[in-house]
Amino acid sequence: MSDEIHALLAPLQEMQQRHQQRLAAYKNADGDVIEEQYTEYDDARHESAIEASDTLDTVIKRLELLTTLPVRRAFTIAVTGPGHADGERPWLFVVHATDHIDGYQTLIQLPSFQHWLTDTDTSHADAGLVPSGCHPGTGAPGTYLDLRHEQARTLAEQAPAPVAAAIPAQPAKPPCRSR
């Protein structure tokens, strides 16, 4: 799980560094905002905050996937694709899953997998699961298509908006009678 947390943390650190560099352009040597550039600085802060906010939902979903029971972890899913009949190796996709069946069910719902089917002119029937090629974890970088981030983003987009806790209303006071 440590590897997955590092994989999640690295792009967040890059985003933070990018935001800090962008905002630094509007500051003087003392770190104060240059008065003539305050509007541009505010715009940059606003755009950075929007990107960070949009990213937060996905990060939360990825962390939830790592901590749910049963434990979902990186799982490599092998799928037949173009050239399979000619001996080509299966395509490898990585999602968070409990096992290869859960991973395949997750995979076939992701937009990138649907695009892959279209781009490779492969039908759902031809994109069969290859259980012997599936395994927990990932292979060497570049040997698989990592869809974990998309999986978390898709889940975040599908999740219902949090409902604000209802504050119990104070009972209405009975009307006062005038004397």
FENSULFEN-V198468 format. One record per residue. N is the residue number from 0. RES is the residue in one small letter. NEAR is the number of other ideal C-beta (glycine too) atoms within 8 Angstrom. Layout:
# FENSULFEN-V198468
N;RES;NEAR  N;RES;NEAR
This chain:
# FENSULFEN-V198468
0;m;6  1;s;5  2;d;7  3;e;12  4;i;9  5;h;8  6;a;8  7;l;11  8;l;8  9;a;8  10;p;7  11;l;10  12;q;8  13;e;8  14;m;11  15;q;8  16;q;8  17;r;8  18;h;11  19;q;8  20;q;8  21;r;9  22;l;12  23;a;7  24;a;7  25;y;11  26;k;11  27;n;7  28;a;3  29;d;5  30;g;5  31;d;6  32;v;9  33;i;10  34;e;5  35;e;4  36;q;9  37;y;10  38;t;6  39;e;8  40;y;13  41;d;8  42;d;8  43;a;12  44;r;9  45;h;8  46;e;8  47;s;11  48;a;8  49;i;8  50;e;10  51;a;10  52;s;8  53;d;8  54;t;10  55;l;8  56;d;12  57;t;12  58;v;11  59;i;9  60;k;13  61;r;14  62;l;9  63;e;8  64;l;13  65;l;13  66;t;5  67;t;8  68;l;3  69;p;5  70;v;7  71;r;11  72;r;11  73;a;12  74;f;18  75;t;16  76;i;15  77;a;12  78;v;14  79;t;9  80;g;12  81;p;7  82;g;7  83;h;10  84;a;4  85;d;5  86;g;5  87;e;8  88;r;4  89;p;11  90;w;10  91;l;13  92;f;13  93;v;13  94;v;14  95;h;13  96;a;12  97;t;8  98;d;7  99;h;12  100;i;7  101;d;11  102;g;15  103;y;12  104;q;8  105;t;12  106;l;13  107;i;9  108;q;7  109;l;13  110;p;7  111;s;9  112;f;12  113;q;8  114;h;8  115;w;11  116;l;11  117;t;7  118;d;6  119;t;8  120;d;5  121;t;9  122;s;6  123;h;6  124;a;5  125;d;9  126;a;11  127;g;7  128;l;10  129;v;10  130;p;7  131;s;5  132;g;10  133;c;13  134;h;7  135;p;6  136;g;8  137;t;8  138;g;7  139;a;4  140;p;4  141;g;4  142;t;6  143;y;10  144;l;9  145;d;8  146;l;13  147;r;14  148;h;9  149;e;10  150;q;13  151;a;14  152;r;11  153;t;11  154;l;10  155;a;11  156;e;7  157;q;5  158;a;8  159;p;4  160;a;4  161;p;4  162;v;5  163;a;4  164;a;4  165;a;4  166;i;4  167;p;4  168;a;4  169;q;4  170;p;4  171;a;4  172;k;5  173;p;4  174;p;4  175;c;5  176;r;4  177;s;3  178;r;2
